[in-house]
């Protein structure tokens, strides 16, 4: 049987925190009665027993109220300790040591349980178990042989909760369940009930699912029977199809033979019709020739052969002339294409340079506007009318730089003065702040001293009331009271709070003046930043000018090879215009020659040189004549494509010419900007 032997208390509620304040109580067998007036600590002893055995704090204490008040101890951190010596159920001696601390914060208390140790004597040696290594509450329950609810609600029941047997039914039931450890069985029954409801719901769902599965099974059986029937019908249909195909194959072979013979018959029929048509055409040609013949040649074969050879020489000469004309036409087409390409490139370059020139003009206008606005802002005369001359721009740059240097120097002086004043004011503020802190600390100390003196005064008055019968002691206390009142009055007189408040107000006024001066300096710095922005824009315009010059140089270098290859050197504007005019004139001449060649070819196609005075035929047969005419017409059809390519080259060259012409305003603007 377990029993409590001895307990020591330190730093709990009204028990002191010093080692000399430690109180030890021994418990007698079989009963120990605690008696004493209110406030003697009877309940505190019961609370300490409860905390030592079960680790439960008293109700409503929230930790901090259970430990000695740090204010009463004049400490910020107070530590409490409870030691309990008891005999466990096995008859062994066990000691439990529980410690805690309470720290005073700005607005509340902070309670913390420290390390707890339980010590047993085993085989003559002490064996300790810390709360870091085990559950001491479980060890105490095992050592005492009593459950935690019995310790809390029966053995060490707090007086504020001693009426729990008279509480409501549910609360009373919870208490008894906790005492008799029936809670876990109630939870098990509740879990079983919930599980039974869940299983019942699952069975219902499975029954519904089983009903649908049976329906699906019956439907699947019907589908299988239908599939078997359809498969039997399909096999019968396949057999019928095979029989029909066996009957169709001889018919198809016979039909193919008939188609072959029919094709041969149709081919023969077409050949017959073609031969008849050719026969009719030949008869028609023969009849036309007979009608056109005016005279029958009556000379010899040698004469006819000589006339034929002369005609052949004439035809060859005309063919040679035609070949030369075609070559000349082809060369003209190539030249026209090349010129069109050059023209197109020049036009593209002209458009790009024109765009850059417009942009450059806008930049110059923007620069002039910025110069006018900046000169107006700086009250500089002579910059009201645009455009500005290079001399005006150079003078403006020089004046702005001088004005900027002056403003920088002025700002530097002002900033130095303000920095020096700021340091002086800051030093004064620091001194005032230190002085204010010292005075506040003095006031606080005086207030603490005043509070202590008032407390001493209250103590003295209380002692006076208790010792009213002793006149000599009363006189001493009155003298002490008078001394304390004089000290209190002296402390109040030396603490001049109004002067401190006046000094603080004066420092705040100085700070306001410094803030106003700083804002004024910020405005001046903003004005200087505006001047710097204008200077930055001018430098950006200079950089833009340099970029434009670089672009002009790149354009010249990119097209210099083409122009040198065409003209032999890099041309100026006048030479380029003359060269383009000459090429345009050359293209027009080529077009005229092309038109003449077309006319000449058409005349050759219509002309019929008489080979003899009888039939006037050029060649022995009409087919030879038609073949030559077709050849010439096919060559003539190539002429428009060549002309088109030549015109495209001409357009490219004209476009390139226009782009080069567009370089002039950009170059002129760059030169003006450079001079400016």
C-alpha positions in Angstrom: 0.0 0.0 0.0 1.4 3.4 -1.0 1.5 6.3 1.5 2.9 9.9 1.5 5.7 10.5 3.9 7.1 14.0 3.5 6.8 17.1 1.3 8.9 20.3 0.9 7.5 23.5 -0.6 9.5 26.5 -2.0 8.2 29.5 -4.0 4.6 28.4 -4.2 1.9 31.0 -3.6 2.8 32.8 -0.3 5.8 30.5 0.4 9.0 32.4 0.0 11.6 31.9 -2.7 14.8 31.8 -0.5 16.3 28.6 0.8 15.5 29.7 4.3 11.8 30.0 3.3 11.6 26.3 2.4 8.8 24.6 4.4 8.8 20.8 5.1 5.7 18.9 6.2 5.6 15.3 7.4 2.5 13.2 7.1 1.5 10.8 9.9 -0.1 7.4 9.7 -3.0 6.8 9.4 -4.2 10.4 9.3 -2.8 13.9 9.1 -5.1 16.8 9.9 -4.3 20.3 8.6 -5.7 23.1 10.7 -5.2 26.9 10.7 -6.9 30.2 10.0 -7.8 31.5 6.5 -4.7 32.2 4.5 -2.4 29.9 6.5 -1.7 27.7 3.4 -3.9 24.6 3.9 -5.3 24.7 0.4 -1.8 25.4 -1.0 -0.5 22.1 0.6 -3.4 20.2 -1.0 -2.6 21.9 -4.4 1.1 21.0 -4.0 0.2 17.4 -3.3 -2.1 17.3 -6.3 0.6 18.9 -8.6 3.3 16.6 -7.3 1.3 13.4 -7.8 -0.7 14.1 -11.0 1.0 17.2 -12.5 -2.3 19.1 -12.6 -2.3 22.8 -11.7 -5.1 24.3 -9.6 -8.2 25.5 -11.5 -8.1 29.1 -12.6 -4.4 29.6 -11.9 -3.3 29.6 -15.5 0.2 28.7 -14.3 1.4 32.1 -13.2 -0.9 32.5 -10.1 0.4 29.2 -8.6 4.0 30.5 -8.3 5.0 33.2 -5.8 4.3 36.7 -7.2 7.5 38.3 -8.8 6.3 41.7 -7.7 6.2 40.8 -4.1 9.6 39.3 -4.3 10.9 42.3 -6.3 12.3 40.0 -8.9 11.6 39.5 -12.6 12.0 35.7 -12.5 10.8 33.5 -9.6 11.4 29.7 -9.4 9.3 27.3 -7.4 10.0 23.7 -6.3 7.9 20.9 -4.8 9.6 17.7 -3.4 7.5 14.7 -2.4 8.8 11.6 -0.6 6.3 8.6 -0.6 6.2 4.9 -0.4 5.1 3.1 -3.6 2.8 0.0 -3.8 5.9 -2.2 -3.6 7.1 -0.6 -0.3 10.0 1.2 -2.0 10.9 4.8 -1.2 10.3 7.2 -4.1 11.1 10.9 -4.4 9.6 13.2 -7.1 11.0 16.6 -7.7 8.9 19.1 -9.8 10.2 22.6 -10.6 8.6 25.6 -12.3 9.3 29.3 -13.0 7.3 32.5 -13.5 8.8 35.4 -15.4 7.3 38.9 -15.3 6.7 40.4 -18.8 5.6 43.9 -19.7 1.8 43.2 -19.4 1.5 39.6 -18.0 3.3 36.6 -16.5 5.0 33.8 -18.3 4.8 30.4 -16.6 7.1 27.5 -17.6 7.5 24.0 -16.2 11.1 23.1 -15.7 12.8 19.7 -15.7 11.1 17.1 -13.4 12.8 14.1 -11.8 11.6 11.0 -10.1 14.1 9.1 -7.9 13.9 5.5 -6.6 16.2 3.6 -4.3 16.9 0.3 -5.9 19.4 -2.2 -4.5 20.8 0.5 -2.2 21.4 2.9 -5.1 19.4 5.9 -6.3 18.0 5.6 -9.8 16.6 8.8 -11.4 14.3 9.3 -14.4 13.9 12.7 -15.9 10.8 14.1 -17.7 13.0 14.4 -20.8 13.3 10.6 -20.9 9.9 9.4 -19.7 6.3 10.2 -18.7 6.4 11.1 -15.0 2.6 11.3 -14.7 2.4 7.6 -15.8 5.2 6.7 -13.4 3.4 8.3 -10.5 0.1 6.5 -11.3 2.0 3.2 -11.4 3.9 3.9 -8.2 0.8 5.1 -6.2 -1.5 2.5 -7.6 -4.2 5.1 -8.1 -5.6 6.5 -11.4 -5.2 10.1 -12.2 -9.0 10.9 -12.1 -9.1 9.4 -8.5 -6.2 11.6 -7.5 -7.7 14.8 -9.1 -11.4 14.3 -8.2 -11.4 12.2 -5.0 -8.2 12.2 -3.0 -6.8 15.7 -3.7 -10.1 17.3 -4.9 -9.8 21.1 -4.8 -12.3 22.9 -2.5 -13.7 24.9 -5.5 -14.6 21.6 -7.2 -15.6 19.6 -4.1 -19.3 19.9 -5.0 -19.0 17.9 -8.2 -21.3 15.1 -6.9 -24.1 17.6 -6.9 -23.5 18.8 -10.5 -25.7 18.1 -13.6 -26.2 14.6 -14.9 -23.9 14.7 -17.9 -21.0 16.3 -16.0 -21.5 13.9 -13.1 -21.6 10.9 -15.5 -18.3 12.2 -17.1 -16.7 12.4 -13.7 -17.7 8.8 -12.8 -16.7 7.5 -16.2 -13.3 9.1 -15.7 -13.0 7.8 -12.2 -14.0 4.2 -13.1 -12.0 4.3 -16.4 -15.2 3.7 -18.4 -14.5 6.3 -21.0 -12.5 4.0 -23.2 -15.3 1.4 -23.1 -17.9 4.0 -24.0 -15.8 5.1 -26.9 -15.4 1.5 -28.0 -19.2 1.0 -27.9 -19.7 4.3 -29.9 -17.1 3.1 -32.5 -18.9 -0.3 -32.8 -22.2 1.5 -33.2 -20.8 3.7 -35.9 -19.2 0.7 -37.6 -22.5 -1.2 -37.5 -24.3 1.7 -39.2 -21.6 2.0 -41.8 -21.7 -1.8 -42.5 -25.5 -1.7 -42.8 -25.3 1.2 -45.3 -22.7 -0.7 -47.2 -24.9 -3.9 -47.3 -27.8 -1.8 -48.7 -25.6 -0.3 -51.4 -24.2 -3.8 -52.3 -27.8 -5.1 -52.6 -28.8 -2.3 -54.9 -25.6 -2.9 -57.0 -26.3 -6.7 -57.0 -29.8 -6.0 -58.5 -28.3 -4.0 -61.3 -25.6 -6.6 -61.9 -28.3 -9.3 -62.2 -30.1 -7.2 -64.8 -26.8 -6.6 -66.7 -26.1 -10.4 -66.6 -29.5 -11.2 -68.1 -29.0 -8.5 -70.8 -25.6 -9.9 -71.6 -27.0 -13.4 -71.9 -29.6 -12.1 -74.4 -26.9 -10.3 -76.4 -24.8 -13.5 -76.5 -27.8 -15.4 -77.9 -28.4 -12.7 -80.5 -24.8 -12.7 -81.5 -24.8 -16.5 -82.0 -27.9 -16.2 -84.2 -26.4 -13.4 -86.3 -23.1 -15.4 -86.7 -25.1 -18.4 -88.0 -26.9 -16.1 -90.5 -23.5 -14.6 -91.5 -22.0 -18.0 -92.2 -25.0 -18.9 -94.4 -24.7 -15.6 -96.2 -21.0 -16.2 -96.8 -21.7 -19.6 -98.4 -24.4 -18.1 -100.6 -21.9 -15.3 -101.7 -19.2 -17.9 -102.6 -21.7 -19.8 -104.8 -22.8 -16.7 -106.6 -19.1 -15.7 -107.0 -18.4 -19.1 -108.6 -21.2 -18.4 -111.1 -20.1 -14.8 -111.8 -16.4 -15.6 -112.6 -17.1 -17.3 -116.1 -19.4 -14.4 -117.0 -16.7 -11.8 -116.1 -14.1 -13.6 -118.2 -16.4 -13.6 -121.2 -17.2 -9.9 -120.6 -13.5 -9.1 -120.6 -13.1 -10.9 -123.9 -16.0 -8.9 -125.3 -14.5 -5.6 -124.0 -11.1 -6.5 -125.6 -12.7 -7.2 -129.0 -14.8 -4.1 -128.7 -11.7 -1.9 -128.1 -10.0 -3.3 -131.1 -13.1 -2.6 -133.3 -13.3 1.0 -131.9 -9.6 1.5 -132.6 -10.0 0.3 -136.2 -13.0 2.5 -136.6 -11.0 5.5 -135.3 -8.1 4.7 -137.7 -10.5 4.5 -140.6 -12.1 7.8 -139.7 -8.6 9.4 -139.3 -7.5 8.1 -142.6 -10.7 9.3 -144.3 -10.3 12.7 -142.7 -6.6 12.9 -143.8 -7.6 11.8 -147.3 -10.2 14.6 -147.4 -7.8 17.1 -146.1 -5.2 16.1 -148.7 -7.7 16.3 -151.4 -8.8 19.7 -150.2 -5.1 20.9 -150.1 -4.5 19.5 -153.6 -7.6 21.3 -154.9 -6.5 24.6 -153.2 -3.0 24.2 -154.7 -4.4 23.6 -158.1 -6.6 26.7 -157.8 -3.7 28.9 -156.7 -1.3 27.7 -159.4 -1.3 30.4 -162.1 1.3 28.9 -164.4 3.0 25.6 -164.8 6.8 25.6 -164.7 8.1 24.5 -168.1 11.9 24.7 -167.4 14.4 21.9 -166.8 15.2 20.3 -163.4 18.6 22.0 -163.3 16.9 25.4 -163.5 14.4 24.5 -160.8 17.2 23.2 -158.6 19.2 26.4 -159.0 16.1 28.5 -158.1 15.6 26.3 -155.0 19.2 26.7 -153.9 19.0 30.5 -154.3 15.9 30.5 -152.2 17.7 28.4 -149.6 20.5 30.9 -149.4 18.0 33.7 -148.9 16.3 31.7 -146.1 19.6 31.0 -144.3 20.5 34.7 -144.5 17.2 35.7 -142.9 17.6 33.0 -140.3 21.1 34.4 -139.4 19.6 37.9 -139.2 16.8 36.6 -137.0 19.4 34.9 -134.7 21.4 38.1 -134.4 18.3 40.0 -133.5 17.3 37.4 -130.9 20.7 37.6 -129.3 20.6 41.4 -129.2 17.1 41.2 -127.8 18.3 38.8 -125.1 21.2 41.1 -124.2 18.9 44.0 -123.9 16.5 42.0 -121.7 19.4 41.1 -119.3 20.5 44.7 -119.2 16.9 45.8 -118.5 16.6 43.2 -115.7 19.9 44.4 -114.1 18.9 48.0 -114.3 15.5 47.2 -112.8 17.2 45.5 -109.8 19.5 48.4 -109.3 16.5 50.8 -109.5 14.5 48.7 -106.9 17.4 48.6 -104.5 17.9 52.4 -104.8 14.2 53.0 -104.2 14.2 50.9 -101.0 17.3 52.7 -99.8 15.7 56.1 -100.6 12.6 55.3 -98.6 14.6 54.2 -95.6 16.8 57.2 -95.8 13.8 59.5 -96.2 12.3 58.0 -93.0 15.5 58.6 -91.2 15.7 62.1 -92.5 12.2 62.8 -91.3 13.1 61.4 -87.9 16.2 63.5 -87.8 14.2 66.6 -88.6 11.8 65.8 -85.8 14.7 65.4 -83.4 16.1 68.8 -84.5 12.6 70.4 -83.9 12.5 68.7 -80.5 16.0 69.9 -79.7 15.0 73.5 -80.7 11.9 73.2 -78.5 14.0 72.0 -75.6 16.5 74.8 -76.1 13.7 77.4 -76.1 12.0 76.0 -73.0 15.3 75.7 -71.1 16.4 79.2 -72.2 13.1 80.6 -71.1 13.4 78.7 -67.8 16.9 80.0 -67.2 15.9 83.5 -68.4 18.5 83.5 -71.2 18.0 86.0 -74.1 18.6 85.5 -77.8 17.0 82.0 -78.0 13.4 82.9 -78.9 13.4 82.2 -82.6 14.1 78.9 -84.4 16.0 77.5 -86.2 19.2 78.1 -84.2 22.5 78.7 -85.9 25.5 76.6 -85.0 27.0 79.6 -83.2 23.8 80.0 -81.1 23.8 76.3 -80.1 27.5 76.5 -79.2 26.9 79.6 -77.1 23.8 78.0 -75.5 25.8 74.9 -74.6 28.5 77.0 -73.0 26.1 79.2 -71.0 24.1 76.2 -69.8 27.4 74.5 -68.7 28.4 77.6 -66.9 25.0 78.0 -65.3 25.1 74.3 -64.2 28.5 74.7 -62.7 27.4 77.8 -60.8 24.2 76.0 -59.5 26.3 72.9 -58.5 28.7 75.2 -56.6 25.8 77.0 -54.9 24.1 73.7 -54.0 27.4 72.3 -52.7 27.8 75.4 -50.4 24.2 75.2 -49.3 24.5 71.5 -48.6 27.7 72.0 -46.7 26.1 74.7 -44.5 23.0 72.6 -44.0 25.1 69.6 -43.2 27.0 71.6 -40.6 23.8 73.0 -39.2 22.2 69.6 -39.2 25.2 68.1 -37.3 25.0 70.9 -34.8 21.2 70.5 -34.4 21.6 66.7 -34.2 24.3 67.1 -31.5 22.0 69.4 -29.6 19.1 67.0 -30.0 21.3 64.1 -28.8 22.4 66.2 -25.8 18.8 67.1 -25.1 17.7 63.5 -25.6 20.4 62.3 -23.2 19.4 64.9 -20.7 15.7 64.0 -21.2 16.5 60.3 -20.7 18.5 61.1 -17.5 15.7 63.3 -16.2 13.1 60.7 -17.0 15.2 58.1 -15.3 15.5 60.4 -12.3 11.7 61.0 -12.3 11.1 57.3 -12.5 13.5 56.7 -9.6 11.9 59.4 -7.6 8.5 57.9 -8.3 9.7 54.5 -7.2 11.2 56.1 -4.1 7.9 57.9 -3.5 6.0 54.7 -3.9 8.3 53.0 -1.4 8.0 55.8 1.0 4.2 55.7 0.7 4.3 52.0 1.3 6.5 52.5 4.3 4.1 55.2 5.5 1.2 52.8 5.1 3.2 50.2 7.0 4.0 52.7 9.8 0.4 53.7 10.0 -0.7 50.1 10.2 1.9 49.5 12.9 0.7 52.6 14.7 -2.8 51.3 14.8 -1.5 48.0 16.1 0.6 49.7 18.7 -1.8 52.3 19.9 -1.1 51.4 23.6 2.6 52.2 23.4 3.1 56.0 23.6 6.8 55.9 23.3 6.7 53.7 20.2 4.0 56.0 18.8 6.2 59.0 19.2 9.0 57.3 17.4 6.8 56.3 14.6 5.4 59.8 14.3 8.9 61.1 14.0 9.8 58.6 11.4 6.6 59.5 9.5 7.5 63.2 9.6 11.0 62.3 8.3 9.6 60.2 5.5 7.1 63.0 4.5 9.9 65.5 4.4 12.0 63.2 2.2 9.0 62.7 -0.1 8.4 66.4 -0.4 12.1 67.0 -1.2 12.0 64.4 -3.9 8.9 66.0 -5.4 10.5 69.5 -5.3 13.7 68.3 -7.0 11.8 66.6 -9.8 10.8 69.6 -12.1 8.7 67.9 -14.8 7.5 71.2 -16.4 11.0 72.2 -17.3 11.6 68.8 -19.0 8.4 69.2 -21.0 9.4 72.7 -22.0 12.8 71.4 -23.2 11.1 68.6 -25.2 8.8 71.2 -26.9 11.8 73.4 -27.8 13.6 70.4 -29.4 10.5 69.5 -31.4 10.4 73.1 -32.7 14.0 72.9 -33.8 13.3 69.6 -35.5 10.4 71.2 -37.4 12.6 74.0 -38.6 15.2 71.6 -39.8 12.6 69.6 -41.7 11.4 72.8 -43.4 14.9 73.6 -44.4 15.4 70.1 -45.7 12.3 70.3 -47.9 13.5 73.6 -49.3 16.8 72.0 -50.2 14.9 69.1 -51.8 13.0 71.6 -54.1 16.3 73.2 -55.1 17.8 69.8 -55.9 14.8 68.9 -58.0 15.3 72.2 -60.0 18.9 71.2 -60.5 17.8 67.8 -61.6 15.6 69.4 -64.3 18.7 71.3 -65.6 20.6 68.1 -65.7 17.8 66.4 -67.6 17.9 69.1 -70.3 21.7 68.6 -70.6 21.2 64.9 -70.9 18.7 65.4 -73.7 21.2 67.6 -75.5 23.8 64.9 -75.2 21.3 62.4 -76.5 20.7 64.6 -79.6 24.4 64.7 -80.1 24.6 61.0 -79.9 21.7 60.7 -82.3 23.6 62.9 -84.7 26.6 60.7 -84.5 24.4 57.6 -85.1 22.9 59.3 -88.2 26.4 60.1 -89.6 27.4 56.4 -88.9 24.2 55.2 -90.8 25.1 57.4 -93.8 28.6 56.1 -93.8 27.3 52.5 -93.7 24.9 53.1 -96.5 27.7 54.6 -98.6 30.0 51.6 -97.9 27.2 49.1 -98.5 26.3 50.5 -102.0 29.8 51.7 -102.9 30.7 48.4 -104.6 27.6 48.4 -106.8 28.1 52.0 -107.8 31.8 51.6 -108.4 31.1 48.4 -110.5 28.5 50.4 -112.5 30.3 53.7 -112.8 33.9 52.9 -112.1 34.0 55.3 -109.1 31.8 56.5 -106.3 29.6 59.2 -107.9 28.3 62.4 -106.5 24.7 63.4 -107.0 25.2 65.0 -110.4 27.0 62.0 -111.8 24.4 59.6 -110.4 21.6 61.5 -112.0 23.4 61.6 -115.4 24.2 57.9 -115.2 20.5 57.0 -114.4 19.3 59.3 -117.2 21.7 57.6 -119.6 20.5 54.1 -118.5 16.8 55.2 -118.9 17.6 56.4 -122.4 19.4 53.2 -123.2 16.3 51.2 -122.0 14.0 53.3 -124.2 16.3 52.7 -127.2 16.3 49.0 -126.4 12.5 49.0 -126.3 12.4 50.7 -129.7 14.7 48.2 -131.1 12.6 45.4 -129.6 9.5 46.8 -131.3 11.3 47.0 -134.6 12.5 43.4 -134.3 8.9 42.3 -133.5 7.7 44.1 -136.6 10.4 42.5 -138.6 9.6 39.1 -137.3 5.9 39.6 -138.1 6.8 40.7 -141.6 9.0 37.5 -142.0 6.1 35.3 -141.0 3.7 37.0 -143.5 6.3 37.4 -146.3 6.4 34.7 -149.0 9.4 34.9 -151.2 8.6 33.3 -154.6 10.9 30.4 -155.3 9.7 30.2 -158.9 7.4 32.2 -161.1 4.9 29.4 -161.3 3.9 28.3 -157.7 5.5 31.0 -155.5 6.2 28.4 -152.8 9.1 28.9 -150.4 9.7 25.3 -149.5 9.0 22.1 -151.3 6.2 21.2 -148.9 3.7 23.1 -146.7 4.7 21.1 -143.7 8.3 22.5 -143.9 7.0 26.0 -144.1 4.7 25.5 -141.1 7.5 23.9 -139.1 9.8 27.0 -139.6 6.9 29.4 -138.8 6.1 27.4 -135.6 9.8 27.5 -134.6 9.9 31.3 -135.1 6.7 31.8 -133.1 8.0 29.7 -130.2 11.1 31.9 -130.1 9.0 35.0 -130.3 6.9 33.9 -127.3 10.0 34.0 -125.2 10.5 37.7 -126.0 7.7 39.0 -123.5 9.3 37.1 -120.6 12.7 38.6 -121.4 11.2 42.0 -121.7 9.4 41.6 -118.4 12.7 40.6 -116.6 14.4 43.6 -118.2 11.7 45.9 -117.0 12.0 44.5 -113.5 15.7 45.1 -113.5 15.1 48.6 -114.7 12.6 49.2 -111.8 15.1 47.9 -109.3 17.8 50.3 -110.6 15.3 53.2 -110.6 14.4 52.4 -107.0 18.1 52.3 -106.0 18.5 55.6 -107.9 15.7 57.2 -105.8 17.2 55.9 -102.6 20.6 57.4 -103.4 18.8 60.6 -104.3 17.2 60.5 -100.8 20.7 60.6 -99.3 21.0 64.2 -100.2 18.6 65.8 -97.6 19.9 63.5 -94.9 23.5 64.4 -95.7 22.5 68.1 -95.8 20.8 67.8 -92.4 23.8 66.0 -90.9 26.1 68.7 -92.3 23.9 71.4 -90.8 23.8 69.6 -87.4 27.6 69.2 -87.5 28.1 72.9 -88.1 25.6 73.6 -85.4 
